C-alpha cells in the first residue's frame, strides 16, 4: 500500500503504492495513520508523503466505498477524518510531495501537511467533491481557507474546481513547483532546512501555529451523522454511480 524510504536527517518518505491510482480505501487509511503515529517514537524527525510520478492520489476509492453498507461507510469516514486529525497533530513536520494529479482526498491529505511541493505542468489539484455529489465538511474547508484565504476557498469549494499547478501556486494551494522528477528532492530539501533550525523553538512555534487546524478536525466534534446522511441521499448516490460508470468506460 505504501513504501517507507529512509533519508538523511532522520527523515522518512512514505510513498503511496496502491496501483493503479493510489486511491484511498479503509485499509490504506488505517495503515497510513499508524505509520504517521509511530514515526516520532521511531526516531523520525520529519516525514515526506509522496505518490507515483504523474499521480499523487486519486482520492477516495469510490467503487470500494459504494460497495459498503452504512456501518462500513461510517468506518471509512471515521478513519479518513482520524487520518486528517493525525496529520494535524503530528509533533514532527510533514511535507506533501505532490507528484502529479491530486483530486479530492489526495488534496485533503496535502492540505493537512506543513508544506506542499507540486509537479509543474498539466497536473491538477482541487477539492472536487461537489462535482461528484459530496459535501466538503467544514474541517476540510478550514484547512483550505487557511492556505488560500476565505474568498478564494469559497470559489474553489462551491465549484469543485480542479486547478492546474501554476494556478495552485498563484493562489497558495501549493507552496512550490518543480519538475516532476524533482518533487521529492525539493520536499526533502525544504524539510532539511526546517530541521536545521533550533529544534525546541521551531517545534513549539509550529504547534502554536497549527493549533487551529488541530481544533478544526477534532474527531469528537465532527458532525459525522450529517455527513453520512448527505452521502446516502439519492442525488449523491446517483452521481457517484455515474462517476464509477464513466471510469469503467475509460478503462
N, C-alpha and C positions, 0 to 999 in steps of 0.2 A: 504493500500500500504506500509506503514511502521508504526512502533510504536515508540513513543518518551518516553524514560525511564529516569527519573531523577537520578542522582548520587551525591555523595559528591563533595564538592569544586565547586559547580555551573557547573557541567559537565552534559551534556545530551547525552544519547545514542540514535542514530537514527538507529533502527533495521529494515532492509528491510523485508517486509512481503507481497510479491506478489507471492503466490503459482502458479505453483509448483516450479519455479526455479529462482524467483526474477528477471525475465527478465525486461529490461528497455523499456517501451513504452513512448509516448509523455506525457501522464498524470502523470506518475511517475516522469519523468524528471522535469516537472513544479513544482510538489509538493515538491520534494527534494530541488530544487533551492530556492523556497520560504521559506522552513524551515531553510535552511542554512543562507539565508539573514536576517531572523528575529531573529535568535538566539542571536547575540550580543545585539540587542535592548531589548531583553527579559531578559538580565542579565546573559546570559550564558558566561562562561569564557573559555570553551573548549567543543569539540564535539568528539564523537566516532561514526563511521559509521560501522555497523555490519550486518551480514546476518544470515541465518539459519545454524545450525551445519552441517558441511559437504558440504555446498554450500554458498558462499558469494553472487555471482550474476552470472547468465549465460550470462550476457551481453545484447546486443541489442535483442529485441523481433523481430526476423527476420520474422516470419509469419505475425505479425501485420504490419511490415514495408512494406512487399511485397504487402499488401492489399491497400496501399495508392497510390494516384496519385502523380504527381511531386510536386504539392504545399504541399501536406501532408508530403511527404518525406523531402522537404525543411524545413518545420517547425520542423520536428523531429530533423534533424541535427542541425538546429539553436538552439534548446533547449538543445541538447546534448552538444554543444560547449559552450553555455551560462552557463550550469551547471559546466563544467570544469573551465570556467573563474571565476565563483563564488567561487569555491573551492580554486583556486589560490589566489584570492583577499581577502579571509576571514581574518578579522582582529584578529581572535582568532584561536588557533591551533586545528587541527582535526586529529584524528588517525583512520586508517583503521584497523578494527578487521576482518581479512580475515579468516572467519570461515570454509573455505573449498575451493572447486574449484572456480577459478576466471578467466575465459577466456575473452578476448576482452574487451567489455565495462566495465565489472567488474574490470578488471586490470587497465583500464584507470582511473576510479574513485579513485582507491587506489593510483595510481601514483601522483595524484594531492593533496593527503593528506600529512601531515607533516611526518608521521611515519607509518610503516606497520608491524603489528604483524600477523603472519600466522599460521594456524593449521599445526602441524607437521604430516607427514605421506604421504600417496599416493594421495595427493591433488596437482592439477596442476594450474599454473598461466601463463599467457602469452598474447601477442598481436598476435592472430592467424588470423588476418584479411585477410592476403594474401591467406591463405588456403581456405577461403570462398569467394574469388574474390573481396575483398575490398582493397582499398589503405589506408595506415596509413598516415594521414596528418602530416606535419612537426611539428605542435604544439604538437602532441602526441609523435612523435619521440623525440622531445626535452625533454619532460617530462621523457622519458625512459633514454635518454643519460645522463641526469644529475644525475641519480642514479646508472647506471651500467657502464657508460663510453661509448665512441664513438664506439669503435670496437665491444664490446660485444653487444651493441644495434643494430648495423648493422646486426650481425649474427642472432640475435633473430628476428628482424623485417622481414628480407628478407625471412627467412624460415617459419615465422609464428609459431615459436616453442612454445609449451606448456611444461614448465619445472616443475618438482616436487619441493616440498617445500625446500628440502635440497639444491638443485641446485640454487633455487631462493635466498636463504640466502647466499650461497657462492659467487654469482655474485653481490649481493647488491640490487636485485629486491625487497626484503623484508628485514626488519631490525632485526627481531626476530622471533623465532619459539617457540611454546609451544603446549602442548596437546590441542586438540580441545575444551575441556570444559573450558580451562583457557584463551582462546584467548582474550575475552573481559576484563577479570580481569587484564591481563598483559597490555592491551591497557590503561585501566583506571589508572593503577599504573604509567606507563610512563608519562601519561598526568598530573597526580597529582604532580609528581616530577618537571615537567616543570613549572607548575603553582605556585610552591612554590618559584621560583626564583623571584628576583625583577622585578615587572611586566613591568614597563616602559622600562627598558633596554632590557628585553627579547623580548617584542613585537616589539620594534623599530629595534632591530637586526634581528629578524625574517623577518620583512618587507623588509629590505635591502637584505637579503639572498634569498628571493623568488621573487625579482623584475624581474629576467629573466623569471621565469615561468609565471608571470602576462603578460609580454610583448609578450611571445610566443603564448598565447591563447587569444589575444585581438580580440573580435568578429568583430571589424570593419576592421581588416586586413586579416581575413581568406578567402582563395580562395574557397568559398562555391560552386560557379557555376562549377568550375573544378571538385570538389569532386562529385557533383551531376551528371555531365556528365559521370564520371567514374562509378558511381553506376548504371546508366541506360544502360551501354554498354551490348550488348547481352551476352558476356562471363560472366560478373559479375552476371547478372540476372539468367543465366542458372545454375551457380554454387550455387547460393543462393536457387534456386528452388530444386536442388538436395539435398541440406542440409536439407531443410524442409521435403522432401520426406523421407530421412533417419530417421529423428526424428519421423515422424509419424509411420514408420515401427517399430521403437524401442518401441513406446508407445503401 
